[in-house]
Amino acid sequence: MPSATEPEPLWDAAEVAAYLKVPKATLYRWRTKKVGPPARRVGRYLRYNPSEVADWFNNLQSHLTDDDPP
């Protein structure tokens, strides 16, 4: 775990896809539809803050209702 002065290491798309257990292509498709976890561009690379990915994932449940299909 990073110290208070050391920032949390960023994840690349492969690490986020592994965490979510989805293909990278799905992650990229979500990004184009603006429904995936938040990412930032660093040059030509996408980088993800792990805590933001976890927050995004944890908030998915709150958007679902009993009327939504499985």
DODO-143460 format. One record per atom (N, C-alpha, C): residue number from 0; atom name; residue in three letters; x, y, z; chain. Coordinates in Angstrom, 2 decimals. Layout:
BEGIN
<lumke nr="NUM" atom="CA" rest="Ala" u="X" v="Y" w="Z" kette="A"/>
...
END
This chain:
BEGIN
<lumke nr="0" atom="N" rest="Met" u="0.85" v="-1.18" w="0.00" kette="A"/>
<lumke nr="0" atom="CA" rest="Met" u="0.00" v="0.00" w="0.00" kette="A"/>
<lumke nr="0" atom="C" rest="Met" u="0.89" v="1.24" w="0.00" kette="A"/>
<lumke nr="1" atom="N" rest="Pro" u="0.55" v="2.25" w="-0.82" kette="A"/>
<lumke nr="1" atom="CA" rest="Pro" u="1.36" v="3.45" w="-0.88" kette="A"/>
<lumke nr="1" atom="C" rest="Pro" u="1.29" v="4.23" w="0.43" kette="A"/>
<lumke nr="2" atom="N" rest="Ser" u="2.36" v="4.93" w="0.75" kette="A"/>
<lumke nr="2" atom="CA" rest="Ser" u="2.36" v="5.78" w="1.94" kette="A"/>
<lumke nr="2" atom="C" rest="Ser" u="1.58" v="7.06" w="1.64" kette="A"/>
<lumke nr="3" atom="N" rest="Ala" u="1.42" v="7.89" w="2.66" kette="A"/>
<lumke nr="3" atom="CA" rest="Ala" u="0.67" v="9.13" w="2.50" kette="A"/>
<lumke nr="3" atom="C" rest="Ala" u="1.32" v="10.06" w="1.48" kette="A"/>
<lumke nr="4" atom="N" rest="Thr" u="2.64" v="9.98" w="1.35" kette="A"/>
<lumke nr="4" atom="CA" rest="Thr" u="3.33" v="10.86" w="0.41" kette="A"/>
<lumke nr="4" atom="C" rest="Thr" u="3.53" v="10.22" w="-0.95" kette="A"/>
<lumke nr="5" atom="N" rest="Glu" u="3.33" v="8.92" w="-1.04" kette="A"/>
<lumke nr="5" atom="CA" rest="Glu" u="3.53" v="8.20" w="-2.30" kette="A"/>
<lumke nr="5" atom="C" rest="Glu" u="2.17" v="7.96" w="-2.96" kette="A"/>
<lumke nr="6" atom="N" rest="Pro" u="1.97" v="8.43" w="-4.19" kette="A"/>
<lumke nr="6" atom="CA" rest="Pro" u="0.67" v="8.22" w="-4.85" kette="A"/>
<lumke nr="6" atom="C" rest="Pro" u="0.43" v="6.75" w="-5.18" kette="A"/>
<lumke nr="7" atom="N" rest="Glu" u="-0.83" v="6.41" w="-5.27" kette="A"/>
<lumke nr="7" atom="CA" rest="Glu" u="-1.23" v="5.05" w="-5.63" kette="A"/>
<lumke nr="7" atom="C" rest="Glu" u="-0.83" v="4.79" w="-7.08" kette="A"/>
<lumke nr="8" atom="N" rest="Pro" u="-0.18" v="3.65" w="-7.37" kette="A"/>
<lumke nr="8" atom="CA" rest="Pro" u="0.20" v="3.35" w="-8.76" kette="A"/>
<lumke nr="8" atom="C" rest="Pro" u="-1.05" v="3.25" w="-9.64" kette="A"/>
<lumke nr="9" atom="N" rest="Leu" u="-0.95" v="3.78" w="-10.84" kette="A"/>
<lumke nr="9" atom="CA" rest="Leu" u="-2.07" v="3.74" w="-11.79" kette="A"/>
<lumke nr="9" atom="C" rest="Leu" u="-2.10" v="2.39" w="-12.49" kette="A"/>
<lumke nr="10" atom="N" rest="Trp" u="-3.28" v="2.01" w="-12.92" kette="A"/>
<lumke nr="10" atom="CA" rest="Trp" u="-3.45" v="0.77" w="-13.67" kette="A"/>
<lumke nr="10" atom="C" rest="Trp" u="-3.54" v="1.08" w="-15.16" kette="A"/>
<lumke nr="11" atom="N" rest="Asp" u="-3.09" v="0.13" w="-15.98" kette="A"/>
<lumke nr="11" atom="CA" rest="Asp" u="-3.32" v="0.24" w="-17.42" kette="A"/>
<lumke nr="11" atom="C" rest="Asp" u="-4.58" v="-0.57" w="-17.75" kette="A"/>
<lumke nr="12" atom="N" rest="Ala" u="-4.97" v="-0.57" w="-19.01" kette="A"/>
<lumke nr="12" atom="CA" rest="Ala" u="-6.20" v="-1.25" w="-19.42" kette="A"/>
<lumke nr="12" atom="C" rest="Ala" u="-6.17" v="-2.75" w="-19.12" kette="A"/>
<lumke nr="13" atom="N" rest="Ala" u="-5.02" v="-3.37" w="-19.28" kette="A"/>
<lumke nr="13" atom="CA" rest="Ala" u="-4.92" v="-4.81" w="-19.02" kette="A"/>
<lumke nr="13" atom="C" rest="Ala" u="-5.18" v="-5.12" w="-17.54" kette="A"/>
<lumke nr="14" atom="N" rest="Glu" u="-4.67" v="-4.27" w="-16.66" kette="A"/>
<lumke nr="14" atom="CA" rest="Glu" u="-4.88" v="-4.49" w="-15.22" kette="A"/>
<lumke nr="14" atom="C" rest="Glu" u="-6.33" v="-4.28" w="-14.82" kette="A"/>
<lumke nr="15" atom="N" rest="Val" u="-6.97" v="-3.27" w="-15.41" kette="A"/>
<lumke nr="15" atom="CA" rest="Val" u="-8.39" v="-3.02" w="-15.12" kette="A"/>
<lumke nr="15" atom="C" rest="Val" u="-9.24" v="-4.18" w="-15.66" kette="A"/>
<lumke nr="16" atom="N" rest="Ala" u="-8.95" v="-4.61" w="-16.87" kette="A"/>
<lumke nr="16" atom="CA" rest="Ala" u="-9.69" v="-5.74" w="-17.45" kette="A"/>
<lumke nr="16" atom="C" rest="Ala" u="-9.53" v="-6.99" w="-16.60" kette="A"/>
<lumke nr="17" atom="N" rest="Ala" u="-8.33" v="-7.23" w="-16.10" kette="A"/>
<lumke nr="17" atom="CA" rest="Ala" u="-8.10" v="-8.40" w="-15.24" kette="A"/>
<lumke nr="17" atom="C" rest="Ala" u="-8.88" v="-8.26" w="-13.93" kette="A"/>
<lumke nr="18" atom="N" rest="Tyr" u="-8.86" v="-7.08" w="-13.34" kette="A"/>
<lumke nr="18" atom="CA" rest="Tyr" u="-9.59" v="-6.82" w="-12.09" kette="A"/>
<lumke nr="18" atom="C" rest="Tyr" u="-11.09" v="-7.07" w="-12.27" kette="A"/>
<lumke nr="19" atom="N" rest="Leu" u="-11.63" v="-6.58" w="-13.39" kette="A"/>
<lumke nr="19" atom="CA" rest="Leu" u="-13.07" v="-6.72" w="-13.66" kette="A"/>
<lumke nr="19" atom="C" rest="Leu" u="-13.42" v="-8.06" w="-14.31" kette="A"/>
<lumke nr="20" atom="N" rest="Lys" u="-12.39" v="-8.81" w="-14.71" kette="A"/>
<lumke nr="20" atom="CA" rest="Lys" u="-12.57" v="-10.10" w="-15.40" kette="A"/>
<lumke nr="20" atom="C" rest="Lys" u="-13.40" v="-9.94" w="-16.67" kette="A"/>
<lumke nr="21" atom="N" rest="Val" u="-13.01" v="-8.95" w="-17.48" kette="A"/>
<lumke nr="21" atom="CA" rest="Val" u="-13.62" v="-8.72" w="-18.79" kette="A"/>
<lumke nr="21" atom="C" rest="Val" u="-12.50" v="-8.56" w="-19.80" kette="A"/>
<lumke nr="22" atom="N" rest="Pro" u="-12.78" v="-8.83" w="-21.08" kette="A"/>
<lumke nr="22" atom="CA" rest="Pro" u="-11.75" v="-8.59" w="-22.11" kette="A"/>
<lumke nr="22" atom="C" rest="Pro" u="-11.43" v="-7.10" w="-22.23" kette="A"/>
<lumke nr="23" atom="N" rest="Lys" u="-10.22" v="-6.79" w="-22.64" kette="A"/>
<lumke nr="23" atom="CA" rest="Lys" u="-9.85" v="-5.39" w="-22.86" kette="A"/>
<lumke nr="23" atom="C" rest="Lys" u="-10.76" v="-4.74" w="-23.89" kette="A"/>
<lumke nr="24" atom="N" rest="Ala" u="-11.19" v="-5.50" w="-24.89" kette="A"/>
<lumke nr="24" atom="CA" rest="Ala" u="-12.08" v="-4.95" w="-25.91" kette="A"/>
<lumke nr="24" atom="C" rest="Ala" u="-13.38" v="-4.44" w="-25.28" kette="A"/>
<lumke nr="25" atom="N" rest="Thr" u="-13.89" v="-5.15" w="-24.28" kette="A"/>
<lumke nr="25" atom="CA" rest="Thr" u="-15.10" v="-4.71" w="-23.58" kette="A"/>
<lumke nr="25" atom="C" rest="Thr" u="-14.84" v="-3.40" w="-22.86" kette="A"/>
<lumke nr="26" atom="N" rest="Leu" u="-13.70" v="-3.29" w="-22.22" kette="A"/>
<lumke nr="26" atom="CA" rest="Leu" u="-13.33" v="-2.07" w="-21.51" kette="A"/>
<lumke nr="26" atom="C" rest="Leu" u="-13.27" v="-0.89" w="-22.48" kette="A"/>
<lumke nr="27" atom="N" rest="Tyr" u="-12.66" v="-1.10" w="-23.64" kette="A"/>
<lumke nr="27" atom="CA" rest="Tyr" u="-12.58" v="-0.03" w="-24.65" kette="A"/>
<lumke nr="27" atom="C" rest="Tyr" u="-13.97" v="0.32" w="-25.20" kette="A"/>
<lumke nr="28" atom="N" rest="Arg" u="-14.81" v="-0.68" w="-25.40" kette="A"/>
<lumke nr="28" atom="CA" rest="Arg" u="-16.17" v="-0.43" w="-25.89" kette="A"/>
<lumke nr="28" atom="C" rest="Arg" u="-16.95" v="0.40" w="-24.86" kette="A"/>
<lumke nr="29" atom="N" rest="Trp" u="-16.83" v="0.04" w="-23.58" kette="A"/>
<lumke nr="29" atom="CA" rest="Trp" u="-17.49" v="0.82" w="-22.52" kette="A"/>
<lumke nr="29" atom="C" rest="Trp" u="-17.02" v="2.27" w="-22.56" kette="A"/>
<lumke nr="30" atom="N" rest="Arg" u="-15.72" v="2.46" w="-22.81" kette="A"/>
<lumke nr="30" atom="CA" rest="Arg" u="-15.18" v="3.83" w="-22.82" kette="A"/>
<lumke nr="30" atom="C" rest="Arg" u="-15.80" v="4.63" w="-23.96" kette="A"/>
<lumke nr="31" atom="N" rest="Thr" u="-15.94" v="4.03" w="-25.13" kette="A"/>
<lumke nr="31" atom="CA" rest="Thr" u="-16.52" v="4.77" w="-26.26" kette="A"/>
<lumke nr="31" atom="C" rest="Thr" u="-17.98" v="5.11" w="-26.00" kette="A"/>
<lumke nr="32" atom="N" rest="Lys" u="-18.67" v="4.26" w="-25.20" kette="A"/>
<lumke nr="32" atom="CA" rest="Lys" u="-20.08" v="4.51" w="-24.86" kette="A"/>
<lumke nr="32" atom="C" rest="Lys" u="-20.22" v="5.34" w="-23.59" kette="A"/>
<lumke nr="33" atom="N" rest="Lys" u="-19.07" v="5.69" w="-22.97" kette="A"/>
<lumke nr="33" atom="CA" rest="Lys" u="-19.05" v="6.49" w="-21.74" kette="A"/>
<lumke nr="33" atom="C" rest="Lys" u="-19.80" v="5.82" w="-20.59" kette="A"/>
<lumke nr="34" atom="N" rest="Val" u="-19.64" v="4.50" w="-20.47" kette="A"/>
<lumke nr="34" atom="CA" rest="Val" u="-20.29" v="3.76" w="-19.38" kette="A"/>
<lumke nr="34" atom="C" rest="Val" u="-19.29" v="3.02" w="-18.50" kette="A"/>
<lumke nr="35" atom="N" rest="Gly" u="-18.03" v="3.02" w="-18.88" kette="A"/>
<lumke nr="35" atom="CA" rest="Gly" u="-17.02" v="2.27" w="-18.14" kette="A"/>
<lumke nr="35" atom="C" rest="Gly" u="-16.40" v="3.07" w="-17.01" kette="A"/>
<lumke nr="36" atom="N" rest="Pro" u="-15.42" v="2.48" w="-16.35" kette="A"/>
<lumke nr="36" atom="CA" rest="Pro" u="-14.74" v="3.17" w="-15.28" kette="A"/>
<lumke nr="36" atom="C" rest="Pro" u="-13.97" v="4.39" w="-15.81" kette="A"/>
<lumke nr="37" atom="N" rest="Pro" u="-13.82" v="5.42" w="-14.97" kette="A"/>
<lumke nr="37" atom="CA" rest="Pro" u="-13.13" v="6.62" w="-15.43" kette="A"/>
<lumke nr="37" atom="C" rest="Pro" u="-11.65" v="6.36" w="-15.73" kette="A"/>
<lumke nr="38" atom="N" rest="Ala" u="-11.19" v="6.94" w="-16.82" kette="A"/>
<lumke nr="38" atom="CA" rest="Ala" u="-9.79" v="6.80" w="-17.23" kette="A"/>
<lumke nr="38" atom="C" rest="Ala" u="-9.27" v="8.17" w="-17.64" kette="A"/>
<lumke nr="39" atom="N" rest="Arg" u="-7.97" v="8.29" w="-17.59" kette="A"/>
<lumke nr="39" atom="CA" rest="Arg" u="-7.32" v="9.52" w="-18.04" kette="A"/>
<lumke nr="39" atom="C" rest="Arg" u="-6.26" v="9.17" w="-19.07" kette="A"/>
<lumke nr="40" atom="N" rest="Arg" u="-6.10" v="10.04" w="-20.01" kette="A"/>
<lumke nr="40" atom="CA" rest="Arg" u="-5.09" v="9.84" w="-21.04" kette="A"/>
<lumke nr="40" atom="C" rest="Arg" u="-3.78" v="10.45" w="-20.57" kette="A"/>
<lumke nr="41" atom="N" rest="Val" u="-2.73" v="9.63" w="-20.65" kette="A"/>
<lumke nr="41" atom="CA" rest="Val" u="-1.37" v="10.10" w="-20.38" kette="A"/>
<lumke nr="41" atom="C" rest="Val" u="-0.62" v="9.87" w="-21.68" kette="A"/>
<lumke nr="42" atom="N" rest="Gly" u="-0.46" v="10.96" w="-22.44" kette="A"/>
<lumke nr="42" atom="CA" rest="Gly" u="0.07" v="10.81" w="-23.79" kette="A"/>
<lumke nr="42" atom="C" rest="Gly" u="-0.93" v="10.02" w="-24.60" kette="A"/>
<lumke nr="43" atom="N" rest="Arg" u="-0.50" v="8.90" w="-25.15" kette="A"/>
<lumke nr="43" atom="CA" rest="Arg" u="-1.42" v="8.07" w="-25.94" kette="A"/>
<lumke nr="43" atom="C" rest="Arg" u="-1.94" v="6.88" w="-25.15" kette="A"/>
<lumke nr="44" atom="N" rest="Tyr" u="-1.65" v="6.84" w="-23.85" kette="A"/>
<lumke nr="44" atom="CA" rest="Tyr" u="-2.02" v="5.70" w="-23.01" kette="A"/>
<lumke nr="44" atom="C" rest="Tyr" u="-3.15" v="6.06" w="-22.06" kette="A"/>
<lumke nr="45" atom="N" rest="Leu" u="-4.02" v="5.08" w="-21.81" kette="A"/>
<lumke nr="45" atom="CA" rest="Leu" u="-5.07" v="5.25" w="-20.81" kette="A"/>
<lumke nr="45" atom="C" rest="Leu" u="-4.55" v="4.76" w="-19.47" kette="A"/>
<lumke nr="46" atom="N" rest="Arg" u="-4.84" v="5.52" w="-18.43" kette="A"/>
<lumke nr="46" atom="CA" rest="Arg" u="-4.46" v="5.11" w="-17.08" kette="A"/>
<lumke nr="46" atom="C" rest="Arg" u="-5.67" v="5.26" w="-16.18" kette="A"/>
<lumke nr="47" atom="N" rest="Tyr" u="-5.78" v="4.33" w="-15.24" kette="A"/>
<lumke nr="47" atom="CA" rest="Tyr" u="-6.92" v="4.26" w="-14.34" kette="A"/>
<lumke nr="47" atom="C" rest="Tyr" u="-6.43" v="4.34" w="-12.90" kette="A"/>
<lumke nr="48" atom="N" rest="Asn" u="-7.16" v="5.08" w="-12.07" kette="A"/>
<lumke nr="48" atom="CA" rest="Asn" u="-6.88" v="5.14" w="-10.65" kette="A"/>
<lumke nr="48" atom="C" rest="Asn" u="-7.62" v="3.94" w="-10.03" kette="A"/>
<lumke nr="49" atom="N" rest="Pro" u="-6.90" v="3.02" w="-9.38" kette="A"/>
<lumke nr="49" atom="CA" rest="Pro" u="-7.55" v="1.82" w="-8.83" kette="A"/>
<lumke nr="49" atom="C" rest="Pro" u="-8.73" v="2.11" w="-7.90" kette="A"/>
<lumke nr="50" atom="N" rest="Ser" u="-8.62" v="3.14" w="-7.07" kette="A"/>
<lumke nr="50" atom="CA" rest="Ser" u="-9.73" v="3.43" w="-6.17" kette="A"/>
<lumke nr="50" atom="C" rest="Ser" u="-10.95" v="3.94" w="-6.93" kette="A"/>
<lumke nr="51" atom="N" rest="Glu" u="-10.75" v="4.66" w="-8.04" kette="A"/>
<lumke nr="51" atom="CA" rest="Glu" u="-11.88" v="5.12" w="-8.86" kette="A"/>
<lumke nr="51" atom="C" rest="Glu" u="-12.54" v="3.94" w="-9.58" kette="A"/>
<lumke nr="52" atom="N" rest="Val" u="-11.73" v="2.98" w="-10.01" kette="A"/>
<lumke nr="52" atom="CA" rest="Val" u="-12.28" v="1.77" w="-10.65" kette="A"/>
<lumke nr="52" atom="C" rest="Val" u="-13.13" v="1.01" w="-9.64" kette="A"/>
<lumke nr="53" atom="N" rest="Ala" u="-12.62" v="0.84" w="-8.42" kette="A"/>
<lumke nr="53" atom="CA" rest="Ala" u="-13.36" v="0.13" w="-7.38" kette="A"/>
<lumke nr="53" atom="C" rest="Ala" u="-14.65" v="0.88" w="-7.04" kette="A"/>
<lumke nr="54" atom="N" rest="Asp" u="-14.59" v="2.21" w="-6.94" kette="A"/>
<lumke nr="54" atom="CA" rest="Asp" u="-15.80" v="3.00" w="-6.67" kette="A"/>
<lumke nr="54" atom="C" rest="Asp" u="-16.82" v="2.83" w="-7.79" kette="A"/>
<lumke nr="55" atom="N" rest="Trp" u="-16.36" v="2.90" w="-9.03" kette="A"/>
<lumke nr="55" atom="CA" rest="Trp" u="-17.25" v="2.73" w="-10.18" kette="A"/>
<lumke nr="55" atom="C" rest="Trp" u="-17.93" v="1.36" w="-10.10" kette="A"/>
<lumke nr="56" atom="N" rest="Phe" u="-17.16" v="0.33" w="-9.83" kette="A"/>
<lumke nr="56" atom="CA" rest="Phe" u="-17.70" v="-1.02" w="-9.74" kette="A"/>
<lumke nr="56" atom="C" rest="Phe" u="-18.71" v="-1.13" w="-8.59" kette="A"/>
<lumke nr="57" atom="N" rest="Asn" u="-18.37" v="-0.60" w="-7.44" kette="A"/>
<lumke nr="57" atom="CA" rest="Asn" u="-19.27" v="-0.69" w="-6.28" kette="A"/>
<lumke nr="57" atom="C" rest="Asn" u="-20.56" v="0.08" w="-6.49" kette="A"/>
<lumke nr="58" atom="N" rest="Asn" u="-20.53" v="1.13" w="-7.29" kette="A"/>
<lumke nr="58" atom="CA" rest="Asn" u="-21.73" v="1.92" w="-7.56" kette="A"/>
<lumke nr="58" atom="C" rest="Asn" u="-22.60" v="1.33" w="-8.66" kette="A"/>
<lumke nr="59" atom="N" rest="Leu" u="-22.12" v="0.32" w="-9.37" kette="A"/>
<lumke nr="59" atom="CA" rest="Leu" u="-22.94" v="-0.31" w="-10.42" kette="A"/>
<lumke nr="59" atom="C" rest="Leu" u="-24.21" v="-0.89" w="-9.82" kette="A"/>
<lumke nr="60" atom="N" rest="Gln" u="-24.10" v="-1.53" w="-8.69" kette="A"/>
<lumke nr="60" atom="CA" rest="Gln" u="-25.25" v="-2.17" w="-8.06" kette="A"/>
<lumke nr="60" atom="C" rest="Gln" u="-26.35" v="-1.15" w="-7.74" kette="A"/>
<lumke nr="61" atom="N" rest="Ser" u="-25.97" v="0.06" w="-7.37" kette="A"/>
<lumke nr="61" atom="CA" rest="Ser" u="-26.96" v="1.06" w="-7.00" kette="A"/>
<lumke nr="61" atom="C" rest="Ser" u="-27.77" v="1.54" w="-8.20" kette="A"/>
<lumke nr="62" atom="N" rest="His" u="-27.28" v="1.31" w="-9.42" kette="A"/>
<lumke nr="62" atom="CA" rest="His" u="-28.01" v="1.73" w="-10.61" kette="A"/>
<lumke nr="62" atom="C" rest="His" u="-28.97" v="0.66" w="-11.13" kette="A"/>
<lumke nr="63" atom="N" rest="Leu" u="-28.89" v="-0.55" w="-10.59" kette="A"/>
<lumke nr="63" atom="CA" rest="Leu" u="-29.74" v="-1.62" w="-11.05" kette="A"/>
<lumke nr="63" atom="C" rest="Leu" u="-31.05" v="-1.64" w="-10.27" kette="A"/>
<lumke nr="64" atom="N" rest="Thr" u="-32.12" v="-2.03" w="-10.95" kette="A"/>
<lumke nr="64" atom="CA" rest="Thr" u="-33.41" v="-2.19" w="-10.28" kette="A"/>
<lumke nr="64" atom="C" rest="Thr" u="-33.92" v="-3.59" w="-10.54" kette="A"/>
<lumke nr="65" atom="N" rest="Asp" u="-34.96" v="-3.97" w="-9.84" kette="A"/>
<lumke nr="65" atom="CA" rest="Asp" u="-35.53" v="-5.29" w="-10.04" kette="A"/>
<lumke nr="65" atom="C" rest="Asp" u="-36.13" v="-5.47" w="-11.44" kette="A"/>
<lumke nr="66" atom="N" rest="Asp" u="-36.44" v="-4.35" w="-12.12" kette="A"/>
<lumke nr="66" atom="CA" rest="Asp" u="-37.03" v="-4.41" w="-13.45" kette="A"/>
<lumke nr="66" atom="C" rest="Asp" u="-35.98" v="-4.64" w="-14.55" kette="A"/>
<lumke nr="67" atom="N" rest="Asp" u="-34.69" v="-4.46" w="-14.22" kette="A"/>
<lumke nr="67" atom="CA" rest="Asp" u="-33.65" v="-4.63" w="-15.21" kette="A"/>
<lumke nr="67" atom="C" rest="Asp" u="-33.47" v="-6.10" w="-15.55" kette="A"/>
<lumke nr="68" atom="N" rest="Pro" u="-33.26" v="-6.41" w="-16.82" kette="A"/>
<lumke nr="68" atom="CA" rest="Pro" u="-33.00" v="-7.81" w="-17.18" kette="A"/>
<lumke nr="68" atom="C" rest="Pro" u="-31.65" v="-8.25" w="-16.66" kette="A"/>
<lumke nr="69" atom="N" rest="Pro" u="-31.48" v="-9.55" w="-16.41" kette="A"/>
<lumke nr="69" atom="CA" rest="Pro" u="-30.19" v="-10.03" w="-15.88" kette="A"/>
<lumke nr="69" atom="C" rest="Pro" u="-29.05" v="-9.87" w="-16.87" kette="A"/>
END
